[in-house]
C-alpha cells in the first residue's frame, strides 16, 4: 500500500486554547519571553532579527487560539471544504498582515515604543515568502485571504520552495539573478508537522494481479519515493477570529530511501540520494506563462498534489468515511494546469488503493475538481511528453489513456465521422512526440472550467477550448479575478484608508462595493485636496523606500506613471519605452519644446525569466534609456525613468498607492485578466489601457471619462493577424515612430549591437504588434497629459476610480466561485 500511515491521535479532554490578554503590558511581557526564552537573548543584546523573530512569534501566539478554534469548529460542523491546489503562493510579508487582521497594530506600536524598539526597522527585516512568479501566485494568496475573511472552510495546498522567486539585481543595466534565501534568518510563521508526512512514489512499473473474485486489477510498483513533510501557515481572516490553514510541502528523503540506482548501501551515495530527494522542493521555476517541460517540474507537480490529496483522504477525513460521498465534502480547485496530475492520482487511489470499479471512481473524481485557466497564449499550455509521464508515473499514464479512450468514444458518439474533431479534442497530442495536453485532461474531468475575466472566458469558449464548449456549454463559466483590499488598500495605503474611513466609515473593508458611497465626495474640493495630500504622502513614503534601496528619488511634482508586472513581450513594455524615447527624441530634434513636456516619472518594475533573452534585452535597454534621459539637461528635469530592481509584493505595496497613471497596455486578447490593473485603480490611479483582460471591466465600471482607452480590439488583432501584419510598413510610414526606433538603433543609449538587434526584431517581427498600436498610444498619452494639467479634473477621476473599483475585491471573486463553481456554503 502506498497510502500514508498516521500515528494514532489520543483524544484528550477538549481544552480551548487561550490567547494572551490584549493589552500593552501583557504584550510586552509575552514579547520579552519570546526574546529571552525563544531567541535566547536579553533585550539589550538583541539584533533587529532577534526582535523580528520574537515579535512574529508573539503575534503568532495571539492568533493561535483562533487557529485552533477554527479547526475545532470545522471538525465539529463539517461543511464542504475547498482544497485550493496551487503550485504558487506569492504571499508577501506576513507580519503586517497578521497585525492588521488580528487588530493588534495599536498594541504592538505602543509596546515597541515602550521597549525602545524601531518597529519600522523590525518590519523591514522580514524577507517576503516569494513562492510565486506573478499574478497567478498572488491571486492564490488573495483568495485564501478572502476565504478566511468570509469564514469559508478552505485549505490551501502548495510547495514550500526553499528558494522562491530570484532576487533581481542590475549589473551595468543587465538583470542578474541572485538566489532568494528567504529561510536563512529563520521562518517564524511556519509549523513543521513531520508526523503528518506523506510518502510520494515515483517511477517503476505497473503489474496485473487477480483481485477479489479473481478480477483482473492493476497495481503500481514504484521504484523510488520521497517524503512530503507539511509546513502549516495560518491564514487569518480580517477581525473575525478565523484562521484557516495553508499547507506547504517540503521534500525530504524517506528513512529507508530506496532509490536503487543511487543507493548501493554506500553511505556517501545514500547521503547524495538525500540531496536528490530534497531537490524536488528546492526552487521555484521562474518562468511565468512559459512551461519549461522539465522533468523536475513534473516531479514538483505530482509531489505536492499527491501529498495534498493523500493528506486530505487519509489524514483529514474520518477513517470510516464513505468515499462515495467525497464530492459532498471537498472540491479541489486547480489553479491552472500545474496540479492537474491530481485527477489521475485520485482515480488511482480510488481504483488501486480503495478497490473501486472504474465507473464509480470516475463518478467521484469527475465531481471533485474544478479548473481555472489563466492564459490564452498557446505556448503557455502545458503538454507533457507521454514518454516522460510513462517513466515517472506509469500507472497515471495508463489511467490518462483510459480516461481519453472513454472520452473520445463519447465524442465519436456525439459527432460520428468527425475524426478531425476527435484529433483536436484528444487528451493525447499525436505526432512524433506524443504529449499529454493537461488543459484537455482538466476540462474533461472538471465540474467547471473558468476563465479569469469576462473577455478571457469568452475567448476560452470561442477559441482555445471551443470544441469542449460545444460539447459541454454548461461547464464553462467566468469568475473575474480580484485582489484583497486588506493588503492592497488598508495595509498598503494608510493615508487613503483614513480618508475613506472619515468619509464613509470602515464597513467597506469587508464589503468593498460600499466604496460607491465615496462618489459624491469627488465633487467636494476639500475632499479632493485631502485626496491629493494622501497621494503626496504615499509618494514621500515611496521615496524613503527608494532612498534606502539606493535608487533615484522621484521628483514630487511629477506625474507618477507606473508599469509594474512581469517582463513579457505580450505585455509590451517596449511600447511604453517607445513612447518615452519618442518624447525625448521630440525634444532633442526640436520638434517639441521641452517646456511642453508634462513632468513625468515613468517607473518600471519587472522581472524577466532568466532564460527569456528578449525580455532580458528589454530590461537592459530600459536601464540604458533611463541613464541617458535622467542625465540629459535638455529635458529640463521634465522626464525621468526609474527602474528599481526586484519588484515584489513588498515593493508593490509601496508603489501602487503612490501611482497616478497605470499602464495596462498588453496586446488585446493576450492578458487573461491582470490584477495589478485592479490594485492601481483601487488606489486611485487612472488607467491607460487596451481593451484586454479585466481592463474591459474596469473601464465599464469607472466610466470612459476616467480611463484612457487605446489600440486595437481583439477582433481587429485577429483580423490583422490573418490579413498579414507587416511592422516594417508601420515603421516606414510613421516618422515619429521611425525616429524613436532609429535613435535607439543608432546606439544613442549605448550598446549599439544590442540596440540594433532588438530594434531589428521589432521592425522585422513585432510578434505583439507594438508598432501597430504605437500612434494610438501616443495620442492617448496626449490626452493623459491634457487631463493631468487640469488638477481638479484629474483628482475627480482618481476618486471615482476608487469609488467604482469595489467590484474587484477578491471577496467578490470568492462569492462567485462559491455560487458558480463550489456550491459550498459560507459557515
Ligand atoms: O493575466 C494574468 C492573470 O491576471 C495571467 O497572465 C497570469 O495569471 C493572472 C491571474 O489570473 C498567469 N500566470 C501564468 N499563467 N497566467 C503562469 C503560467 C505558468 C507558470 C506561472 C504562471
Boltz pocket constraint, residues with backbone or C-beta under 6 A from the ligand:
constraints:
  - pocket:
      binder: B
      contacts: [[A, 133], [A, 134], [A, 135], [A, 136], [A, 139], [A, 287], [A, 288], [A, 289], [A, 290], [A, 291], [A, 336], [A, 373], [A, 374], [A, 375], [A, 380], [A, 452], [A, 481], [A, 670], [A, 671], [A, 672], [A, 673], [A, 674], [A, 675], [A, 693]]
      max_distance: 6.0
